[in-house]
Amino acid sequence: MAPRLIINADDFGLTPGVNRAIAELHQAKAITSATLMATGAAFEDAIAIAHANPALGVGCHIVLTDGTPVSPPQSIPTLLGPDGKNFRPSLVDFIQALLRKKIREDEIEREALAQIQKLQRAAINVTHLDTHKHTHLFPAVACSLLRVAERCSVHAIRYPFEPSWSLALDHGNRIRRLQVKLLSRLKTHFEHQPQIRNAHVLTTDGIIGISATGNLYSKTLHEILHAMPAEGIFELCCHPGYNDSDLDRITTRLRAHRDIERNALLTEILAIALHPNAPQLINYGDLSVYTQSKADCFIPDAKQERV
């Protein structure tokens, strides 16, 4: 049996160039999914692309750091940075505040709900949730998002931990690999959340490409794809785009590498598709089909709401 692979492009809605790359890659059958930023500078353009490409799975890329909230600032004060209007610009500052319990979980829920419902009001069927900078690695964020996912009838979430077979490839710089390995200690807490344990919110067997972020060259992607086990459902996280003048106006560490990832996906995904045991490409909307034994125990909550 071939493995199943979701190829998800993060940062949908960041710039028109990122959106264009996502549209082109999906039409070339090189990505299957994208996560949309509710306050991205090119949000409306991303919505138009999503509607024009109904086979593209579209999730919500929940932003809690380095961005602008959807909620009124006065309703989420513990999430905001020094200016009292925007999120903390530093991931380190966000994590420190989270660990010191200076961020209220009800405010995380309020903002996540606002971001999801903004997509739903734009007629997007939100297939899943993930987070900017992978903040739902941390229990307070994961717990909040899982509650909101149930509330909004979003039936899947990114499993934010890289499997051991992928980490063993030693991609990415040494510091990033160490960070990814240390954070994997939070895996048990995530897996024991009731929504995950009872399959009320579905997920994959792991995410690949995290340690290789910023280093996802064609060679790296080739090695990852050819190391995949014969069974399982995995997500490849990527950040394709065009390094153009619009991107120059955005705060992001991934610039020239967005072009590199775009070209790597076009080359390697199309090449692996020719192999006899090529992974079956799916999106998060397909998860219930391939995890039916778990999904059968899902009982809708009467309190669920959907825009």
VEXTOR-335494 format. One record per residue: residue number from 1; x, y, z of N, C-alpha, C in turn; residue in three letters. Coordinates in steps of 0.05 Angstrom, whole numbers. Layout:
// VEXTOR-335494
  nr    n.X    n.Y    n.Z   ca.X   ca.Y   ca.Z    c.X    c.Y    c.Z rest
 NUM      X      Y      Z      X      Y      Z      X      Y      Z  ala
...
END
This chain:
// VEXTOR-335494
  nr    n.X    n.Y    n.Z   ca.X   ca.Y   ca.Z    c.X    c.Y    c.Z rest
   1     17    -24      0      0      0      0     18     25      0  met
   2     12     44    -17     27     69    -18     19     87      4  ala
   3     38    104     14     31    124     34     13    145     21  pro
   4      1    161     38    -16    183     28     -2    209     38  arg
   5     -3    229     20     12    253     25     -5    278     20  leu
   6     -6    295     40    -18    322     37      5    341     32  ile
   7      4    356     11     25    376      6     12    403     11  ile
   8     19    415     34      6    440     42     25    464     41  asn
   9     16    484     26     31    510     25     20    528     47  ala
  10     38    536     65     31    556     85     31    584     73  asp
  11     20    603     88     21    632     81      5    640     57  asp
  12    -16    625     50    -35    633     29    -47    660     38  phe
  13    -46    679     20    -57    705     27    -36    725     36  gly
  14    -11    716     38     11    734     47     16    756     26  leu
  15     20    748      1     25    767    -21     12    756    -46  thr
  16      8    773    -67     -2    762    -92     17    742   -104  pro
  17     43    746   -100     63    727   -111     62    700    -98  gly
  18     57    699    -72     53    673    -58     28    660    -68  val
  19      7    675    -71    -19    664    -81    -16    653   -109  asn
  20     -1    668   -126      2    659   -154     18    632   -155  arg
  21     38    630   -138     54    605   -137     37    582   -128  ala
  22     20    587   -108      2    565    -98    -18    557   -120  ile
  23    -29    576   -134    -48    569   -156    -34    553   -178  ala
  24    -10    562   -186      5    548   -207     13    520   -199  glu
  25     22    517   -174     30    491   -165      7    472   -162  leu
  26    -16    482   -153    -40    465   -151    -49    456   -179  his
  27    -49    474   -198    -57    467   -225    -38    448   -238  gln
  28    -13    448   -229      7    430   -239      7    403   -224  ala
  29    -11    401   -204    -13    377   -187     11    373   -170  lys
  30     23    395   -161     47    394   -144     40    401   -115  ala
  31     17    413   -109      7    416    -82    -23    409    -82  ile
  32    -32    402    -58    -60    394    -55    -76    411    -36  thr
  33    -61    428    -21    -74    442      2    -59    468      8  ser
  34    -72    487     20    -59    511     28    -74    522     53  ala
  35    -59    536     70    -72    548     93    -71    579     91  thr
  36    -95    590     93   -100    618     87    -98    636    112  leu
  37    -84    658    110    -81    677    132   -104    697    132  met
  38   -119    698    153   -144    714    153   -138    744    151  ala
  39   -114    752    159   -107    781    157    -83    785    138  thr
  40    -79    766    120    -58    769    100    -63    793     82  gly
  41    -42    806     72    -44    829     55    -59    823     29  ala
  42    -58    798     20    -70    790     -5    -93    770      0  ala
  43   -108    775     21   -130    757     30   -151    755      8  phe
  44   -161    777     -3   -183    776    -23   -174    762    -48  glu
  45   -149    766    -56   -138    752    -79   -137    722    -74  asp
  46   -130    714    -50   -129    685    -43   -157    673    -43  ala
  47   -177    688    -34   -204    678    -34   -213    673    -63  ile
  48   -207    691    -81   -214    688   -109   -201    663   -121  ala
  49   -176    659   -114   -161    635   -124   -173    610   -113  ile
  50   -180    610    -87   -192    586    -75   -219    579    -88  ala
  51   -235    599    -94   -261    594   -107   -257    584   -135  his
  52   -236    593   -148   -231    584   -176   -218    557   -178  ala
  53   -209    546   -155   -195    520   -154   -208    503   -132  asn
  54   -232    493   -136   -247    479   -115   -234    453   -105  pro
  55   -215    442   -121   -202    417   -112   -179    423    -92  ala
  56   -172    449    -89   -151    456    -70   -163    457    -42  leu
  57   -153    440    -24   -162    441      4   -152    467     16  gly
  58   -169    482     30   -161    507     42   -166    506     72  val
  59   -145    509     88   -147    510    117   -143    538    126  gly
  60   -144    542    153   -139    568    165   -112    568    178  cys
  61    -95    586    170    -68    589    182    -71    609    205  his
  62    -75    599    229    -80    615    252    -55    631    259  ile
  63    -57    657    260    -35    675    267    -38    686    295  val
  64    -19    681    312    -20    691    340      5    708    346  leu
  65     24    709    328     48    724    331     56    736    304  thr
  66     69    759    305     79    771    280     57    776    260  asp
  67     36    791    269     14    797    251     -6    815    264  gly
  68    -29    818    251    -51    835    260    -75    818    267  thr
  69    -88    823    290   -112    807    297   -137    814    281  pro
  70   -156    795    281   -182    800    270   -200    812    291  val
  71   -196    803    316   -213    812    338   -206    841    346  ser
  72   -225    855    358   -219    882    369   -196    879    389  pro
  73   -176    896    387   -153    894    405   -160    893    435  pro
  74   -181    908    443   -188    909    471   -199    882    481  gln
  75   -207    864    463   -218    838    471   -197    817    474  ser
  76   -172    823    466   -150    802    468   -124    815    478  ile
  77   -125    830    500   -101    845    508    -76    828    514  pro
  78    -80    803    524    -56    787    531    -42    776    506  thr
  79    -55    778    483    -42    768    458    -25    790    444  leu
  80    -28    815    453    -17    837    438     11    845    448  leu
  81     26    858    429     52    868    435     51    895    448  gly
  82     75    908    449     77    934    463     59    956    451  pro
  83     52    955    426     36    976    414      6    973    420  asp
  84     -2    951    432    -30    947    440    -49    943    416  gly
  85    -38    939    392    -55    936    368    -48    910    353  lys
  86    -23    903    353    -14    879    338     -3    858    356  asn
  87     -1    834    345     11    812    361     40    817    367  phe
  88     51    803    386     80    805    392     95    798    366  arg
  89    114    815    358    128    810    333    148    787    335  pro
  90    156    780    360    176    759    364    164    733    374  ser
  91    171    711    360    161    685    369    172    679    397  leu
  92    197    686    402    209    681    429    193    695    451  val
  93    185    720    446    169    735    465    142    721    470  asp
  94    130    712    448    104    698    450    107    673    467  phe
  95    128    657    462    132    632    477    137    638    507  ile
  96    153    658    512    159    666    540    133    674    555  gln
  97    117    690    542     92    698    554     73    675    558  ala
  98     73    656    539     56    632    541     65    615    565  leu
  99     91    610    567    102    593    588     99    606    616  leu
 100     98    633    617     94    647    642     65    651    648  arg
 101     48    639    631     18    641    635      8    669    635  lys
 102     20    686    618     11    713    615     -8    716    591  lys
 103    -13    694    577    -32    694    555    -56    678    562  ile
 104    -79    689    560   -104    676    568   -114    657    545  arg
 105   -121    633    553   -130    614    533   -157    623    521  glu
 106   -174    636    536   -199    645    524   -195    666    503  asp
 107   -172    681    505   -166    701    484   -155    687    459  glu
 108   -140    665    463   -131    650    440   -155    639    425  ile
 109   -174    628    440   -199    617    428   -214    639    413  glu
 110   -216    662    426   -232    684    414   -220    693    387  arg
 111   -193    695    386   -180    704    361   -180    682    340  glu
 112   -176    657    349   -177    635    329   -205    633    317  ala
 113   -225    636    334   -253    635    324   -258    657    303  leu
 114   -248    681    309   -252    704    291   -238    699    264  ala
 115   -214    687    265   -200    682    240   -214    660    223  gln
 116   -222    639    236   -236    618    222   -262    628    210  ile
 117   -277    643    225   -303    652    216   -300    673    194  gln
 118   -278    687    193   -273    706    170   -271    690    144  lys
 119   -258    667    145   -256    650    121   -283    638    114  leu
 120   -298    629    135   -324    617    129   -343    638    118  gln
 121   -342    662    127   -359    683    116   -353    689     87  arg
 122   -328    683     79   -320    686     51   -325    660     35  ala
 123   -342    643     46   -351    618     32   -329    598     28  ala
 124   -310    598     47   -288    578     46   -296    554     65  ile
 125   -296    530     54   -300    506     71   -273    499     83  asn
 126   -269    507    108   -243    505    121   -238    475    127  val
 127   -218    465    114   -212    436    116   -196    429    142  thr
 128   -181    448    152   -164    442    175   -152    467    187  his
 129   -138    464    209   -124    486    222    -95    480    224  leu
 130    -78    501    221    -51    499    230    -43    527    240  asp
 131    -19    532    248    -12    557    260     14    569    248  thr
 132     14    595    246     38    609    238     60    605    259  his
 133     84    597    250    107    591    267    101    566    285  lys
 134     81    550    278     75    525    292     70    528    322  his
 135     56    550    329     52    555    357     34    534    371  thr
 136     19    518    356      3    498    369     19    473    377  his
 137     45    475    375     62    456    388     58    457    418  leu
 138     51    481    428     49    485    457     21    479    467  phe
 139     18    465    490     -7    455    499    -29    476    501  pro
 140    -23    500    511    -44    521    515    -57    528    488  ala
 141    -40    530    467    -50    537    440    -65    513    428  val
 142    -54    489    431    -66    465    419    -94    461    432  ala
 143    -96    463    458   -122    458    472   -142    478    462  cys
 144   -134    504    460   -153    525    451   -162    519    423  ser
 145   -144    513    405   -151    509    376   -169    484    373  leu
 146   -164    463    388   -180    440    385   -209    445    394  leu
 147   -212    461    415   -239    468    424   -253    485    402  arg
 148   -239    504    390   -250    520    369   -256    504    344  val
 149   -239    485    338   -243    468    314   -270    454    317  ala
 150   -275    442    340   -301    429    344   -324    448    342  glu
 151   -320    472    354   -342    492    354   -349    501    325  arg
 152   -329    502    308   -333    512    280   -336    490    260  cys
 153   -338    465    269   -341    442    251   -318    439    232  ser
 154   -294    445    242   -269    440    227   -258    413    237  val
 155   -256    394    220   -252    366    229   -223    356    227  his
 156   -204    374    223   -176    366    222   -157    388    231  ala
 157   -134    380    241   -113    398    250    -86    386    243  ile
 158    -67    404    238    -40    395    232    -28    381    256  arg
 159    -16    357    252      0    344    272     28    357    271  tyr
 160     36    372    291     59    390    287     86    377    294  pro
 161     88    351    294    113    338    302    124    321    279  phe
 162    150    324    274    163    310    252    169    281    260  glu
 163    163    262    243    169    234    250    199    228    251  pro
 164    206    207    265    234    201    269    249    195    243  ser
 165    235    182    224    248    175    199    256    200    183  trp
 166    240    221    186    246    246    172    269    261    186  ser
 167    268    261    212    289    275    227    316    261    223  leu
 168    315    235    219    340    220    215    355    228    189  ala
 169    341    242    171    354    251    146    373    274    151  leu
 170    371    287    175    389    309    183    388    332    163  asp
 171    364    340    155    361    364    138    359    389    156  his
 172    366    411    145    365    436    160    390    440    176  gly
 173    393    464    188    417    469    204    415    455    231  asn
 174    437    453    244    439    437    269    421    448    291  arg
 175    420    475    293    404    487    314    374    481    310  ile
 176    365    484    285    337    479    280    330    449    285  arg
 177    347    431    277    342    403    283    340    398    313  arg
 178    357    411    328    357    407    357    331    418    369  leu
 179    322    441    359    297    453    368    273    434    362  gln
 180    273    423    338    251    405    331    251    381    348  val
 181    274    370    354    276    346    371    267    352    400  lys
 182    275    375    410    268    382    437    238    386    440  leu
 183    226    399    420    197    405    421    181    379    417  leu
 184    193    358    407    178    333    404    170    321    431  ser
 185    182    331    453    173    322    479    145    329    485  arg
 186    134    349    471    106    357    475     86    339    460  leu
 187     96    320    445     79    303    428     58    288    444  lys
 188     65    277    467     47    261    482     23    277    491  thr
 189     28    302    500      7    319    509    -13    325    486  his
 190     -3    330    462    -20    335    439    -37    310    433  phe
 191    -24    287    433    -38    262    425    -60    255    446  glu
 192    -57    264    471    -76    257    491    -99    277    494  his
 193    -99    297    477   -122    316    478   -147    300    470  gln
 194   -169    304    484   -193    288    479   -203    288    450  pro
 195   -200    311    437   -210    313    409   -193    296    390  gln
 196   -167    294    396   -149    277    380   -153    248    387  ile
 197   -154    242    413   -156    214    422   -182    201    413  arg
 198   -204    217    412   -230    206    404   -236    211    375  asn
 199   -216    222    360   -219    228    332   -242    246    325  ala
 200   -249    264    343   -268    285    337   -255    306    318  his
 201   -228    309    321   -212    325    303   -190    307    293  val
 202   -189    303    267   -170    284    255   -143    297    250  leu
 203   -123    280    247    -96    291    241    -81    269    226  thr
 204    -56    275    219    -39    257    203    -21    241    222  thr
 205     -3    225    209     17    210    225     43    227    229  asp
 206     43    251    218     67    268    222     70    288    200  gly
 207     86    308    206     91    329    186    120    328    178  ile
 208    125    330    153    153    329    142    160    356    129  ile
 209    185    362    130    194    388    119    198    410    139  gly
 210    191    404    165    194    425    185    223    431    191  ile
 211    239    410    196    268    415    201    282    426    177  ser
 212    271    420    153    283    429    128    274    457    119  ala
 213    256    470    134    246    496    126    270    515    122  thr
 214    270    528     99    293    545     91    315    530     77  gly
 215    312    503     76    332    486     63    318    465     45  asn
 216    293    471     36    279    451     21    285    454     -9  leu
 217    310    446    -15    319    446    -42    309    420    -57  tyr
 218    313    418    -82    305    395    -97    317    369    -86  ser
 219    343    370    -80    356    347    -69    344    338    -42  lys
 220    339    359    -25    327    353      1    299    341     -2  thr
 221    283    352    -19    256    342    -23    256    314    -35  leu
 222    275    309    -54    278    283    -66    283    262    -44  his
 223    302    268    -26    309    250     -4    285    244     14  glu
 224    270    265     21    247    262     38    226    244     25  ile
 225    220    249      0    199    234    -14    207    205    -17  leu
 226    232    199    -21    241    172    -26    246    157      1  his
 227    245    171     23    249    159     49    222    153     63  ala
 228    200    161     50    174    157     63    168    127     67  met
 229    156    120     90    149     92     94    127     83     75  pro
 230    124     57     73    105     46     54     76     51     61  ala
 231     71     58     87     43     64     96     43     89    113  glu
 232     20    100    117     17    123    134      6    147    118  gly
 233     -2    167    134    -12    193    122      6    215    133  ile
 234     18    229    115     37    250    123     30    277    110  phe
 235     39    298    122     36    325    110     64    336    104  glu
 236     68    345     80     92    360     73     86    390     75  leu
 237    100    403     93     96    432     97    116    447     79  cys
 238    106    466     64    123    481     46    114    511     45  cys
 239    132    528     34    127    556     33    135    568      6  his
 240    122    559    -16    129    569    -42    119    597    -47  pro
 241    131    610    -66    122    638    -73    140    650    -94  gly
 242    136    675    -98    154    691   -116    167    712    -99  tyr
 243    193    714   -101    209    734    -87    208    760   -102  asn
 244    187    776    -98    182    800   -114    180    825    -96  asp
 245    172    847   -107    171    872    -92    150    871    -70  ser
 246    128    856    -75    107    854    -54    119    839    -29  asp
 247    135    819    -34    147    804    -12    167    822      3  leu
 248    180    841    -11    198    859      3    185    875     24  asp
 249    159    879     22    144    896     41    134    880     65  arg
 250    139    854     64    128    836     85    151    827    103  ile
 251    145    824    129    165    813    148    165    783    146  thr
 252    186    771    135    188    742    132    217    735    129  thr
 253    226    713    140    253    704    137    257    688    111  arg
 254    235    679     99    236    663     75    231    682     51  leu
 255    252    688     36    249    705     13    258    690    -12  arg
 256    284    690    -18    294    676    -42    286    647    -41  ala
 257    284    636    -17    278    607    -16    250    600    -25  his
 258    232    619    -25    205    613    -36    206    605    -65  arg
 259    224    619    -80    228    611   -108    240    583   -110  asp
 260    259    577    -92    272    551    -93    252    529    -87  ile
 261    235    533    -67    215    513    -60    195    509    -83  glu
 262    187    531    -95    168    529   -118    179    511   -140  arg
 263    205    515   -146    217    500   -168    222    471   -159  asn
 264    229    467   -133    234    440   -123    208    423   -124  ala
 265    186    436   -117    160    422   -117    152    414   -146  leu
 266    156    432   -164    149    426   -192    166    403   -203  leu
 267    191    402   -195    209    381   -205    203    354   -192  thr
 268    204    354   -165    204    329   -150    177    316   -147  glu
 269    156    332   -143    129    320   -140    120    308   -167  ile
 270    126    321   -188    118    310   -214    135    285   -220  leu
 271    160    285   -211    177    261   -216    169    237   -199  ala
 272    163    242   -174    155    219   -157    129    207   -165  ile
 273    112    223   -178     86    212   -188     89    190   -208  ala
 274    113    189   -221    118    169   -242    127    142   -230  leu
 275    133    141   -204    143    117   -191    119     98   -186  his
 276    124     72   -187    102     53   -183     89     54   -155  pro
 277    105     61   -135     94     63   -107     93     92    -98  asn
 278     86    109   -117     84    138   -110     63    143    -89  ala
 279     68    162    -71     48    168    -51     22    179    -64  pro
 280      0    172    -53    -26    182    -63    -30    210    -51  gln
 281    -34    229    -69    -37    257    -60    -66    263    -52  leu
 282    -70    273    -28    -96    279    -18    -95    307     -4  ile
 283   -118    317      5   -118    340     22   -132    334     48  asn
 284   -133    353     66   -144    348     93   -174    341     92  tyr
 285   -188    350     71   -216    343     68   -220    313     63  gly
 286   -199    299     55   -201    270     50   -195    253     74  asp
 287   -186    265     96   -177    249    118   -198    230    129  leu
 288   -223    238    130   -243    221    141   -246    195    126  ser
 289   -240    196    100   -242    172     83   -221    151     91  val
 290   -197    161     98   -174    144    103   -171    138    133  tyr
 291   -187    150    150   -186    144    178   -214    137    188  thr
 292   -229    122    171   -257    117    175   -263    103    202  gln
 293   -245     85    210   -250     71    235   -250     90    259  ser
 294   -234    111    257   -234    131    278   -257    150    274  lys
 295   -262    158    250   -283    178    245   -311    167    252  ala
 296   -314    140    251   -340    129    257   -350    135    285  asp
 297   -331    141    303   -339    146    330   -344    176    335  cys
 298   -343    192    314   -348    221    317   -378    226    321  phe
 299   -385    239    343   -412    247    349   -413    277    349  ile
 300   -428    289    331   -428    318    330   -438    331    356  pro
 301   -425    353    363   -432    367    387   -455    386    381  asp
 302   -476    386    397   -499    403    393   -491    433    394  ala
 303   -468    439    406   -460    467    409   -444    477    385  lys
 304   -439    460    365   -423    468    342   -436    491    328  gln
 305   -420    509    318   -430    531    302   -413    534    277  glu
 306   -425    544    257   -412    548    231   -423    572    217  arg
 307   -406    588    206   -415    612    192   -422    604    163  val
END
